[in-house]
Amino acid sequence: MNDEVNDDCKRIGRFDVDFARRTITRISDGAFIKASRSETLIFTLLAEKANNTIYREVLLAECWQGKVVTNNSLTVAIKNLRTAFVKIGEHKIITTEPKLGYCIRQSALIDDGSHPPKSNDIISDENVVQPILLKEETDNKQSNKAKTDISRTCNISLFEIIVGILFFFATLTMCYRFLFFMDTTSVEGLPVIYNGIDLPKPVQNAILQNDNSSISRWYAFPISKSCNYYQLFSVSNGQFINYSPTIKQEICSVK
């Protein structure tokens, strides 16, 4: 396999891996996936050792670099990678070797032409012969267009502007909160996305007490760096549910 390394980027087969941005990009058409740090390392290790089974113990040791994690963390990471690759049309990237580990076949890293570059060819209006319009007809069209633009502008109400601003800030807040999750851990087998800092006991207890079969994963993160006050969410049937009030924790002033 021919690999090319450039600073924080590495080319493996038909993919470019960017460790700084944590992206894996298909070279042929630019389609890419976002991954966690551990997930990026898992893909890289499997791809560099294509056609070889990498044992679960090796992946846990190499891709979490000294952190104490369970087999469930690896299972969740593999599932996340597969789900992300399916979204860009890659359905058979990672192969499971039962009771051993995982493997990426070298054939999966060879460009077979199934994802050609997207065509940017656009038919230009300059190549289409248009009827010659009289000057008066042209002036009328331009005038009507100007009136339409003014009418559309006036129809934008103050309420719509306020709603748009609120939606923007709400989206920005959610992105800020979830963008800094770095890794996956587990609490007695339950997958938890967190920021890499050991979860306090009250947070772990809240997860165990509230878990049910409809919850696919948990999100836990501190609301402030100055204290141990945490927020806790679950994903149940595709919806976020706030379990923060169930955490038995001291009230902390947010700075």
C-alpha positions as CSV (number, residue, x, y, z in Angstrom):
1,M,0.0,0.0,0.0
2,N,1.4,3.4,-1.0
3,D,1.0,5.9,1.8
4,E,1.8,9.6,1.6
5,V,2.3,11.7,4.8
6,N,2.1,15.5,4.9
7,D,2.2,17.0,8.4
8,D,-1.0,15.9,10.1
9,C,-2.4,14.3,6.9
10,K,-1.8,10.8,5.6
11,R,-2.9,9.3,2.3
12,I,-3.9,5.6,2.6
13,G,-5.1,4.0,-0.6
14,R,-8.0,6.1,-1.9
15,F,-8.5,8.0,1.3
16,D,-6.9,11.1,2.9
17,V,-6.8,11.1,6.7
18,D,-6.5,14.5,8.4
19,F,-5.6,13.9,12.1
20,A,-5.9,17.6,13.0
21,R,-9.5,18.0,11.6
22,R,-10.3,14.3,12.3
23,T,-11.7,13.7,8.9
24,I,-11.4,10.8,6.4
25,T,-11.9,12.0,2.8
26,R,-12.5,9.9,-0.3
27,I,-10.0,11.3,-2.8
28,S,-12.1,10.7,-6.0
29,D,-15.0,12.9,-5.2
30,G,-14.1,14.8,-1.9
31,A,-16.8,13.0,0.2
32,F,-15.7,12.9,3.8
33,I,-16.7,11.7,7.3
34,K,-16.0,13.3,10.7
35,A,-14.6,11.0,13.4
36,S,-13.4,11.1,16.9
37,R,-9.7,10.9,17.6
38,S,-9.9,7.3,18.6
39,E,-12.0,6.4,15.5
40,T,-9.5,8.1,13.2
41,L,-6.7,6.1,14.7
42,I,-8.7,2.9,14.4
43,F,-9.3,3.4,10.7
44,T,-5.6,4.4,10.1
45,L,-4.3,1.3,11.9
46,L,-6.7,-1.1,10.1
47,A,-6.0,0.5,6.7
48,E,-2.2,0.5,7.2
49,K,-2.4,-3.2,8.0
50,A,-4.9,-4.1,5.2
51,N,-5.8,-7.8,4.9
52,N,-4.6,-8.4,8.4
53,T,-6.8,-9.0,11.4
54,I,-6.1,-6.5,14.2
55,Y,-7.0,-7.9,17.6
56,R,-9.4,-6.0,19.8
57,E,-6.7,-5.8,22.5
58,V,-4.3,-4.1,20.1
59,L,-6.9,-1.6,18.9
60,L,-7.8,-0.7,22.5
61,A,-4.1,-0.2,23.4
62,E,-3.1,1.7,20.3
63,C,-6.1,3.9,19.7
64,W,-6.8,5.2,23.2
65,Q,-3.2,5.7,24.2
66,G,-3.0,4.8,27.8
67,K,-6.7,5.4,28.7
68,V,-8.5,2.7,30.5
69,V,-11.4,1.7,28.3
70,T,-13.6,-1.4,27.8
71,N,-14.4,-3.6,24.8
72,N,-17.7,-1.7,24.6
73,S,-15.8,1.5,23.7
74,L,-14.3,-0.2,20.7
75,T,-17.6,-1.7,19.7
76,V,-19.2,1.8,19.8
77,A,-16.3,3.3,17.8
78,I,-16.5,0.7,15.1
79,K,-20.3,1.2,14.9
80,N,-19.8,5.0,14.5
81,L,-17.2,4.5,11.7
82,R,-19.5,2.1,9.8
83,T,-22.5,4.4,10.1
84,A,-20.5,7.4,8.9
85,F,-19.1,5.5,5.9
86,V,-22.5,4.3,4.9
87,K,-23.7,7.9,4.6
88,I,-21.1,8.5,1.8
89,G,-21.9,5.2,0.1
90,E,-19.2,3.0,1.6
91,H,-20.9,-0.1,2.9
92,K,-18.1,-2.6,3.3
93,I,-15.1,-0.8,4.7
94,I,-14.6,-2.6,8.0
95,T,-14.9,-6.4,8.3
96,T,-15.5,-8.2,11.6
97,E,-13.4,-11.2,12.4
98,P,-15.5,-13.1,15.0
99,K,-14.0,-13.4,18.5
100,L,-10.7,-11.9,17.2
101,G,-11.0,-8.3,16.0
102,Y,-11.4,-6.3,12.8
103,C,-9.9,-6.0,9.3
104,I,-10.0,-3.7,6.3
105,R,-9.5,-5.5,3.0
106,Q,-7.0,-4.0,0.6
107,S,-9.7,-4.2,-2.2
108,A,-11.7,-1.6,-0.1
109,L,-8.8,0.8,-0.4
110,I,-8.5,0.6,-4.2
111,D,-10.5,3.0,-6.4
112,D,-12.8,1.0,-8.6
113,G,-14.4,4.0,-10.2
114,S,-17.7,3.7,-8.4
115,H,-17.4,7.2,-7.0
116,P,-16.3,9.5,-9.9
117,P,-15.7,13.2,-9.4
118,K,-18.8,15.3,-9.5
119,S,-19.3,17.1,-12.8
120,N,-19.1,20.9,-12.6
121,D,-20.2,21.4,-16.2
122,I,-23.0,23.8,-16.4
123,I,-24.7,24.9,-19.6
124,S,-24.1,28.6,-19.9
125,D,-26.9,30.9,-21.0
126,E,-24.3,32.5,-23.3
127,N,-24.3,29.3,-25.5
128,V,-28.1,29.5,-26.0
129,V,-29.4,31.7,-28.7
130,Q,-32.0,34.0,-27.2
131,P,-34.6,36.1,-29.2
132,I,-33.7,39.7,-29.5
133,L,-35.9,41.7,-27.2
134,L,-37.1,45.2,-27.9
135,K,-35.7,47.9,-25.6
136,E,-39.2,48.7,-24.3
137,E,-39.9,45.0,-23.4
138,T,-36.5,44.7,-21.7
139,D,-37.1,47.9,-19.6
140,N,-40.5,46.5,-18.5
141,K,-39.0,43.2,-17.3
142,Q,-36.3,45.0,-15.4
143,S,-38.9,47.3,-13.8
144,N,-41.2,44.4,-12.8
145,K,-38.2,42.5,-11.3
146,A,-37.2,45.5,-9.2
147,K,-40.8,45.8,-7.9
148,T,-40.9,42.1,-7.1
149,D,-37.6,42.3,-5.1
150,I,-38.9,45.3,-3.1
151,S,-42.1,43.5,-2.4
152,R,-40.3,40.4,-1.1
153,T,-38.1,42.5,1.1
154,C,-41.1,44.3,2.7
155,N,-42.8,41.0,3.4
156,I,-40.0,39.9,5.8
157,S,-41.5,40.7,9.2
158,L,-39.7,41.6,12.4
159,F,-40.9,38.4,13.9
160,E,-39.2,36.3,11.2
161,I,-35.9,38.2,11.8
162,I,-36.1,37.6,15.6
163,V,-36.9,33.9,15.1
164,G,-33.9,33.6,12.7
165,I,-31.5,35.2,15.1
166,L,-32.7,33.0,18.0
167,F,-32.4,29.8,15.9
168,F,-28.9,30.8,14.9
169,F,-27.8,31.3,18.5
170,A,-29.5,28.1,19.6
171,T,-27.7,26.2,16.9
172,L,-24.4,27.8,17.8
173,T,-24.9,26.9,21.5
174,M,-25.6,23.2,20.7
175,C,-22.6,23.0,18.3
176,Y,-20.4,24.5,21.0
177,R,-21.5,22.0,23.6
178,F,-21.2,18.9,21.4
179,L,-18.2,19.9,19.3
180,F,-15.7,19.4,22.1
181,F,-16.6,15.8,22.9
182,M,-13.3,13.9,22.4
183,D,-13.9,10.3,23.2
184,T,-16.2,7.4,24.1
185,T,-16.3,5.6,27.4
186,S,-18.8,3.3,29.1
187,V,-20.5,3.0,32.5
188,E,-21.0,-0.6,33.2
189,G,-21.4,-1.3,29.5
190,L,-23.5,1.8,28.6
191,P,-21.8,3.9,25.9
192,V,-21.2,7.5,27.0
193,I,-19.8,10.4,24.8
194,Y,-17.7,12.7,27.0
195,N,-14.8,15.1,26.9
196,G,-12.1,12.8,28.2
197,I,-12.3,13.7,31.9
198,D,-13.3,11.0,34.3
199,L,-17.0,11.2,35.1
200,P,-17.9,11.9,38.7
201,K,-19.7,9.2,40.6
202,P,-23.1,11.2,40.8
203,V,-23.1,11.3,36.9
204,Q,-22.4,7.6,36.7
205,N,-25.2,6.8,39.2
206,A,-27.6,9.0,37.2
207,I,-26.8,7.1,34.0
208,L,-27.3,3.7,35.7
209,Q,-30.6,4.7,37.4
210,N,-32.2,6.1,34.3
211,D,-31.0,3.7,31.6
212,N,-33.6,1.8,29.6
213,S,-33.7,-0.2,26.4
214,S,-34.7,2.8,24.2
215,I,-31.6,4.8,25.0
216,S,-28.8,4.3,22.4
217,R,-26.2,6.5,24.0
218,W,-25.5,9.1,26.7
219,Y,-23.8,12.6,26.5
220,A,-22.1,13.9,29.6
221,F,-20.1,17.2,29.9
222,P,-19.2,19.7,32.6
223,I,-21.1,23.0,32.3
224,S,-18.1,24.9,33.7
225,K,-14.3,24.3,34.0
226,S,-14.4,25.7,37.5
227,C,-16.5,23.0,39.1
228,N,-17.9,19.5,38.7
229,Y,-21.4,20.6,37.7
230,Y,-22.4,18.3,34.8
231,Q,-25.1,18.2,32.2
232,L,-26.4,14.8,31.1
233,F,-28.4,13.9,28.0
234,S,-29.5,10.7,26.4
235,V,-30.4,9.8,22.8
236,S,-33.7,7.9,22.8
237,N,-35.5,7.1,19.5
238,G,-33.5,9.9,17.8
239,Q,-34.4,12.6,20.3
240,F,-32.2,14.2,23.0
241,I,-33.6,14.0,26.6
242,N,-32.2,16.1,29.4
243,Y,-31.4,14.0,32.6
244,S,-29.3,16.7,34.2
245,P,-31.9,17.3,37.1
246,T,-31.4,13.6,38.1
247,I,-27.8,14.1,39.0
248,K,-27.2,14.5,42.8
249,Q,-24.6,17.2,42.7
250,E,-23.9,20.3,44.6
251,I,-25.1,23.6,43.1
252,C,-22.1,25.3,41.5
253,S,-21.9,29.0,40.4
254,V,-21.2,29.1,36.6
255,K,-18.4,31.5,35.6
